[in-house]
Amino acid sequence: MAIANILLVDDEVPFVDTMIKRLTKRNMDVLPAYGGEDALKKLAENKRVEVVILDVKMPGMDGLETLKEIKKEFPLVEVIMLTGHATVESAIDGMKLGAFDYLMKPSDIDLLVEKVTEAAAKKRRHEEKIIEAQMRKITTRGR
Amino acid sequence: MAEILNKRNHGPAYYADFRLKIALRIVIVSLAPLVLVTGIILYQFHVYANQMVHAHLDQLVLKHRQKIDDFLKQKLSDISYLSKSYQFSQLKEKPFLQQRLRALQVDYSYVFVDLGVIDDNGRQVSYAGPFDLDQADYSDSEWFHKARARDTYISDVFLGMRGQPHFIVAVKREWQGRMWLVRATIDFMAFNTLVEDFTMGKTGTAFILNRQGEFQTRAPKGTLKLTLQQYKNLFKMGEDARGNKTGDHIIAPSVLGQNDLFQIAREYEPKIDRYTASPPHKYTTFTVEKKGEDSTRCLVVAAFLKNDDWLLIFQQEKKDAFAKLNETQLIAVFITFAGALLIIFMAFFISGQLVKRIARLDSEKEVMNQQIVETGKLASIGELAAGIAHEINNPVAIMVEEAGWIQDLLSEGIDKGDNFEEFKRALNQIQTQGHRCKGITHKLLSFARKTDSRVETLQINEFVTEVVDLLSQKFKYANINVDVQLNSKLPTIQASATEIQQVLMNILQNAVYAMEKTGGKIIIMTGMDDQHLSVSIKDTGPGIPSDNLARIFDPFFTTRPVGKGTGLGLSICYGIINKMGGRIDVESKVDEGTMFTIVLPLKNPAPIFKENI
């Protein structure tokens, strides 16, 4: 089983491709998306996605807008923002909007893996709690 | 105002001209009242002093005339008294006459030289005095004939039988049906002192003249200024003056010579002349101004004496008479002149200082402007650099990841699977991204390298393309479509490349900033007419509120948050375009968009020398 199911969102195709190769090598399950709308579409298609790695600066729907949409539609999915120097503020805004963390681009792959792992773990804990609560609800109702 | 950033270099000629203008204004404003007041005061003073001098001289002459008249009258009445107090039987006796003479001499300090009694045949019946004139025959003498015709008589000065200058006072009496004359000789010296002590200043002298032009006193000291004929003419002039009632200025008859003459005849209280039964006339003095033979101007004041037979003449050189006045005027003129010189000096000194200071401030302002422009340039380059850095970040990230991927594969070994092919692909990708970086940095460098403001021949279209290219990444991320419509027939213009870049850059960056959130469209058009070319940059942004529209070109006016904008961009644009002789127009509607139009003349004004800082 993969460490995490990831959706990598960036408008730079070569970047996405290489990252997928590297992350896959590190036992991750990665899907590509090349823009905000694309990411939302992919998320809707693949419910397994646990973590979204999201570039802040993209033409069309930018990172922040995409984040808002993701948090609205898929609240449990954790988002890690990727940012350049000029858009650190946007990343911080993203944190306020519920992003898990942010990383400077280009980032160290190990650090990224670490963050992704944490995020996935958090998501899973989250889901477990939800399942537990639902179970409790069912069992208590059975009495 | 946006003109603050208008670079204008003033040469030394400008400042010299400026200084002259200031100095002249100061001089005119200061000197006009000074000169006017001094002039008026001097003129008034001149008139007043003239009157004073004339009045003073008139008074003196009149007083003397009075004194002399009184003297003569006195002597006459003494003799008259003598003739009435004693019988002719007594007077004919010599001893008695000598006694009388002594009595008179004791009383009048030898004014009377001698006494004589003369019968109607002109024979001196008795005589008392120092000369041997007993039985002298005066029947042929002029004075005897004149004396016989009057009750009283004062003769002119003459030498007579004694060969000394003297004059005679005579009284006519009737005794025993015959006519007798009692006469006395007046000592000429004693009479002379009366007139001689009437001197003034250095050149003022007085003398008495009879109608024949003979001196009745000693001829005046120093030179006679006028010819005898001219003196004689005074008689006629005086009479004319007296007869004239129309005014006190008289143009003297030309008899007096070619010089302009004027006389002032002043009229005084009428007094009865006691010597004759002729109708009373007015005491008058009259004044004549005349150029003497040595061409010094003279003042001649005269008054009639002795029943208009004599003229008391006082003459003084004009510059002497008006010495005080002239001295005062000279002082006043000197002070005015010195004051004027001081004012002129100060005006030039102060204006020089002022202009020097202004020039210094100007050059300081120039430096400030340059610095502001540089700051603006730096700010826009900074903004650009941030964008470029961001743009570079993507290829760099790809390169880093590709390199990382190679490292990942190296840990497995090159020969494993199709790793070698993957290596080649990754290295190619790194190369590709490296070139991409180079392209970006070159764009930035070409923009930042042109920091000198030299004017050259350039094609605006190229610059539009270049700047659009430079900002393409920004447009992309802000979702802005750029539509560039260039007029290919656009002629080249003379301008500074860096400044043109700056202007286009600033306006475009503003447009991007305005539409960053919303996205939109930018239309850039270049066009021309016969005298101008234009670049219009139209966006579909939020527009500029009309309150701000008037202020957008002001330095440091910005709507961006602190630290985001300097507020210098547009003011620099304004300055640059204005300097080139062009203008920037703005049209804006809120919620619809904004259009900036840069209009530049095809014929540029002469390139302006500009220092590089």
HADDOCK unambig.tbl for C-alpha pairs under 7 A between the chains (distance, minus, plus):
assign (segid A and resid 14 and name CA) (segid B and resid 398 and name CA) 6.67 0.50 0.50
assign (segid A and resid 15 and name CA) (segid B and resid 398 and name CA) 4.92 0.50 0.50
assign (segid A and resid 18 and name CA) (segid B and resid 401 and name CA) 6.50 0.50 0.50
assign (segid A and resid 18 and name CA) (segid B and resid 402 and name CA) 6.36 0.50 0.50
assign (segid A and resid 19 and name CA) (segid B and resid 401 and name CA) 6.71 0.50 0.50
assign (segid A and resid 22 and name CA) (segid B and resid 405 and name CA) 6.00 0.50 0.50
assign (segid A and resid 57 and name CA) (segid B and resid 477 and name CA) 6.86 0.50 0.50
assign (segid A and resid 58 and name CA) (segid B and resid 477 and name CA) 5.76 0.50 0.50
assign (segid A and resid 59 and name CA) (segid B and resid 476 and name CA) 5.75 0.50 0.50
assign (segid A and resid 59 and name CA) (segid B and resid 477 and name CA) 4.13 0.50 0.50
assign (segid A and resid 59 and name CA) (segid B and resid 478 and name CA) 6.52 0.50 0.50
assign (segid A and resid 59 and name CA) (segid B and resid 479 and name CA) 5.92 0.50 0.50
assign (segid A and resid 60 and name CA) (segid B and resid 477 and name CA) 6.98 0.50 0.50
assign (segid A and resid 60 and name CA) (segid B and resid 479 and name CA) 5.80 0.50 0.50
assign (segid A and resid 84 and name CA) (segid B and resid 390 and name CA) 6.29 0.50 0.50
assign (segid A and resid 84 and name CA) (segid B and resid 393 and name CA) 6.68 0.50 0.50
assign (segid A and resid 86 and name CA) (segid B and resid 386 and name CA) 6.55 0.50 0.50
assign (segid A and resid 86 and name CA) (segid B and resid 390 and name CA) 6.53 0.50 0.50
assign (segid A and resid 105 and name CA) (segid B and resid 397 and name CA) 6.33 0.50 0.50
assign (segid A and resid 106 and name CA) (segid B and resid 397 and name CA) 4.50 0.50 0.50
assign (segid A and resid 106 and name CA) (segid B and resid 400 and name CA) 6.84 0.50 0.50
